[in-house]
Amino acid sequence: MTTKHFNIADLFEMVADAAPEREALICGDHRDTFASLEERANRLAHYLSSQGLGAGDHVGLYMYNCNEYLEAMLACFKIRAVPINVNYRYVDDELLYIFDNADMSGLIHHREFSPFIEKVRAAAPKLKVLVAVDDGSGVDASSLGSADYEKAMAGSSPKRDFAERSDDDLFILYTGGTTGMPKGVMWPHKAVFFAAMSGGGAFTGKPCEKPEDIVDRMMNPGISGIALAPLMHGASWWYACIMLLAGNKVVLNHHRSLKGELVWDIVEREKLNSVQIVGDAMAIPLLDALKENPGRWDLSSIFSIGSGGAVFSEAKQAEFKTHFPNCFITNAFGSSESGQMGADSGQKKEGKGLGNVVKSPFMDVIVTEGEGAPRHAKPGETGIFSRSGHIPRGYYNDPKKTAETFIDVDGKTWLLTGDAARLEDDGQSMTIFGRGSNCINSGGEKIFPEEVEQALKAHPDIYDALVVATPHDRWGSQVTAVISTRNGKQLTLAEVQEKARQHIAGYKVPRELHIAAEIGRQPNGKPDYKWAKAFALSKEGLVK
């Protein structure tokens, strides 16, 4: 028997052996038990291995949400290959960049993406193995030489006879961020297991001390939950792993877009217990569907609604509470680079930031500017929300960005998340304000867009909002809001300012207002501030 490690494949195999007949994965009409998911992943792993792929080889995953996505992820881990997430919204330049930067040797893709792959394939000279997943599009992938996914698996062994793995095998998560080209975050398995998946202790509060402990951390009986973000994003993939490694059932949103009615149909049909979203961009259509269809669904099975990866405003949390008064609602902080960095359950200090988390030896505020920097913040000081301990190795093929983000403080490596935070006077709690890189400096006052956005979304007629800096002759920059409204409602700047002043200080209130038909967001719900700034500067939708 090979030695077990804190490796996702090792951990999953132990869970599959402990509960083979439990349902593990549901996507549309496809249903897998842990045993059948394990067998399908083994077959794909053997096929990839037969084509010359193995330890350290990079395999792109270019698909919508589907059962094949998780099968391919597990298959890569089984042979110590490195899966690479490819954002299906990327256009030519972004695709060219990631195919080149990621050094792909293999690619598993939905058929409809074949024409895009054809255009950028030259940027990946190492790419030798392609596998096409049938998506009903009828697109011909033969010119790429892609093998058919199901046929490739059918001719491969279902046995688990792979070499010993390692804690340090990699998973590379490409993140778009808010600026620049995608960056590949290099996560060792052990680090991502403890940083993003609670070390197997998400439901028991007891992280694993040795890999074999994963079986004792399984839920009994298991629960079920839906990951609403695309699996190509860390928040959704991490949630799926947390659920599977606890012996729980993961349900995927198989629809190509997020429509509230369709999601609640799935929740009711599968009697789901948990719903995982990414901020307000997903909360809004879900809440609207509930308001427009009172009593339509039996959702009594739900006891947890959690958000991570984007701002989940107090207003939207409160709305969920009206529909699910006995439901546990959480707002987790974290990023592709940091994993999970604590959660706020709505008890944040009044009028301060986005929420609060507890300081620990592995989470702190690092001051990067001024005298003695970089250093740990003193009580009352503001700096960058940071993590040490279980962190990534850096960015793939980007030593410059790695050196800027992973820094040494007192002999320990700290990851700078980019989120501004303040160590409170008690020296134990940290208030999170949001992306420091988006901070607006207006007349010397620092204003964090996410805090203003929360205040705006408390207005009953505002559907969504983003806040950016635009030039101002006197203050240098001013707070400018781009909003979308419910049912085309026309709002005045004064109306918006009056409501916002109930939640934030006067100097943070928007001085300019633009109304757009729809707010620009990335496919995972994260804000597209570049779009918002361009919209504001164009003076489109300006409210006088």
C-alpha positions, -999 to +999 in steps of 0.1 A: +000+000+000+014+034-010+018+061+016-011+086+018-004+123+015-023+156+019-030+152-019-065+158-032-064+125-052-053+105-021-079+122+001-107+117-025-098+080-029-101+074+008-135+090+009-147+071-021-136+038-005-155+047+027-188+057+010-188+041-025-226+041-029-233+076-017-242+101-044-213+124-051-219+146-082-251+157-100-250+178-131-282+180-151-292+144-159-258+130-150-256+114-116-225+098-100-219+079-069-185+082-053-176+048-068-187+058-103-169+092-101-138+074-089-140+049-118-145+076-145-116+096-131-094+065-131-103+058-168-095+093-179-063+093-159-051+061-176-060+076-210-040+107-203-011+086-190-012+064-222-008+096-243+024+105-224+011+129-198+023+125-162+039+142-132+043+180-137+026+182-171+001+210-175-034+201-187-059+229-196-095+226-187-116+246-211-152+238-203-185+251-189-198+235-157-201+198-163-193+165-145-164+161-169-147+191-154-144+175-119-136+141-135-107+157-154-095+176-123-093+144-103-078+125-132-050+150-134-043+148-097-042+110-099-013+110-124+003+141-107-004+163-137-013+200-131-047+211-142-050+246-156-083+265-156-092+283-188-118+310-186-144+303-213-151+341-216-116+349-227-111+363-261-081+360-285-055+380-266-063+365-232-065+330-247-032+335-265-016+346-232-028+318-211-019+291-237+016+305-239+021+314-203+008+281-189+030+258-210+001+234-217+009+198-227-028+187-228-062+202-231-097+189-223-123+211-239-160+214-249-164+210-287-178+245-292-145+260-283-126+242-311-125+273-334-110+294-306-084+268-299-075+265-335-067+303-336-043+302-306-029+267-307+004+279-321+010+297-288+012+263-271+040+244-289+041+218-262+004+209-266+002+173-278-029+157-262-064+171-268-097+156-257-131+169-268-162+167-246-195+165-265-216+195-256-244+191-281-230+219-303-221+197-332-189+216-337-163+195-355-131+190-334-114+167-359-091+194-373-075+197-338-070+160-336-090+159-304-100+124-291-136+119-281-139+120-242-162+091-238-145+069-263-111+076-247-124+066-213-142+035-226-109+020-238-090+027-206-086+008-173-109+016-144-082+004-119-065+025-093-029+015-098-011+049-098+023+059-084+027+075-050+019+112-049+031+141-029+019+169-006+037+193-030+020+183-062+006+214-078-027+229-088-024+261-108-053+285-106-053+313-131-069+344-118-079+374-139-079+399-110-090+434-119-060+445-140-035+430-164-034+395-179-043+363-160-018+351-134-013+315-125-013+309-087+008+279-079-009+260-051+007+228-035-020+203-026-013+204+011-013+242+012-046+246-007-062+218+014-055+237+046-059+272+033-090+269+011-107+237+024-103+241+062-080+211+062-110+188+061-125+204+092-151+226+075-180+207+091-164+194+123-141+223+132-113+197+135-087+199+107-070+166+098-037+159+116-028+131+091-043+123+057-062+092+069-082+115+093-103+126+063-125+095+067-133+105+103-142+140+092-169+128+068-205+139+074-228+110+084-253+112+070-240+135+042-256+168+031-260+183-003-251+217-018-249+236-050-219+256-063-233+283-085-201+299-098-183+283-128-158+256-118-131+275-136-131+298-106-114+289-073-144+297-051-166+271-068-139+244-072-129+248-036-165+244-024-169+213-046-138+198-030-149+207+005-182+189-001-167+158-018-140+153+008-166+154+035-186+126+017-213+151+007-232+155-026-222+183-050-247+197-075-236+219-103-256+245-121-256+230-156-273+260-172-250+284-191-262+314-171-275+321-137-313+325-137-329+325-103-359+305-112-338+277-127-315+276-096-344+273-072-359+246-094-327+226-089-326+233-051-362+221-047-358+190-069-326+179-052-337+190-017-304+209-012-291+220+022-265+245+011-262+272-016-228+287-024-227+321-042-202+347-052-214+380-039-243+403-048-241+395-086-255+361-078-275+371-048-296+396-067-312+373-094-318+347-067-336+372-044-356+387-073-369+352-083-381+346-047-398+380-046-415+375-080-426+340-072-438+339-036-445+303-024-435+287-057-408+264-043-404+243-012-370+254+000-373+241+036-343+219+031-318+249+030-300+257+062-268+274+048-262+302+023-226+312+020-207+337-002-171+341-009-148+358-035-168+391-039-188+416-018-219+402-003-236+434+009-255+437+042-286+446+024-286+413+004-278+393+035-307+409+052-330+401+023-320+364+024-328+364+062-364+375+054-368+344+032-347+320+053-350+333+089-335+301+104-307+299+078-270+303+086-257+331+063-219+337+060-197+361+041-162+346+036-131+367+028-104+353+005-090+352-029-074+329-055-040+336-038-051+333-002-078+307+001-103+312+029-093+340+053-122+339+077-159+347+075-181+375+088-217+365+098-231+400+098-218+410+132-193+436+119-185+467+139-211+493+131-202+516+102-168+500+096-157+484+063-170+451+049-167+429+079-143+417+106-121+386+111-099+376+140-061+381+139-040+349+142-004+339+139-012+332+102-034+362+094-025+398+101-023+433+088+011+442+072+021+478+067+039+482+034+045+519+033+063+544+056+089+540+083+102+505+090+080+489+063+072+462+057+061+454+092+032+441+113+006+468+120+001+482+154-034+485+169-053+512+150-031+511+119-042+503+084-023+481+060-028+451+038-047+420+048-020+392+047-015+355+052+014+333+061+018+295+066-002+276+040+002+299+010+010+294-027+046+292-041+040+323-062+028+330-097+038+307-126+062+323-150+060+357-133+089+362-108+083+400-108+047+397-096+057+369-072+083+392-055+058+420-052+031+398-036+050+373-014+073+393+009+095+385+040+085+401+073+105+391+104+119+360+087+085+346+076+069+348+041+036+367+040+012+369+011-002+404+005-039+399-006-043+434-019-072+441+004-069+470+028-075+463+064-071+479+099-060+462+130-085+474+156-076+489+189-082+456+207-052+442+187-072+411+179-098+419+153-092+431+118-116+452+097-116+445+060-122+474+036-116+460+001-091+463-027-065+488-018-056+492-055-091+506-061-090+530-031-102+565-040-082+594-027-105+624-026-090+656-011-067+634+011-095+612+024-092+575+015-125+559+004-130+522-004-154+515-033-168+483-018-180+502+013-198+528-008-213+501-030-228+484+001-244+517+011-258+522-024-273+487-026-294+494+006-315+517-017-346+497-026-346+509-062-309+502-069-303+468-085-265+468-087-237+493-083-200+499-088-180+529-075-149+544-092-127+575-090-131+602-117-111+634-119-121+665-099-105+699-102-104+706-065-101+672-048-081+654-074-106+625-075-142+622-067-165+593-058-185+583-089-212+557-089-224+536-118-257+519-109-285+499-125-320+503-112-351+481-108-376+483-136-359+512-152-365+535-122-351+570-127-333+583-096-317+617-089-283+621-075-298+638-044-321+608-037-291+584-039-270+606-017-297+610+010-301+572+013-263+566+013-257+591+041-277+568+064-249+542+061-217+560+054-200+593+062-207+623+040-173+625+024-178+589+010-211+597-007-210+597-045-206+632-061-215+619-096-241+593-107-245+573-139-273+549-147-265+519-169-288+492-182-266+465-167-235+466-145-204+451-161-191+421-141-168+392-148-183+357-152-176+348-115-195+379-103-164+400-095-167+437-104-153+450-137-140+483-125-123+489-159-157+488-175-172+511-148-145+537-151-148+538-189-186+541-187-183+570-162-156+589-182-177+586-213-205+605-195-230+580-206-260+577-184-250+608-164-277+619-140-278+657-136 
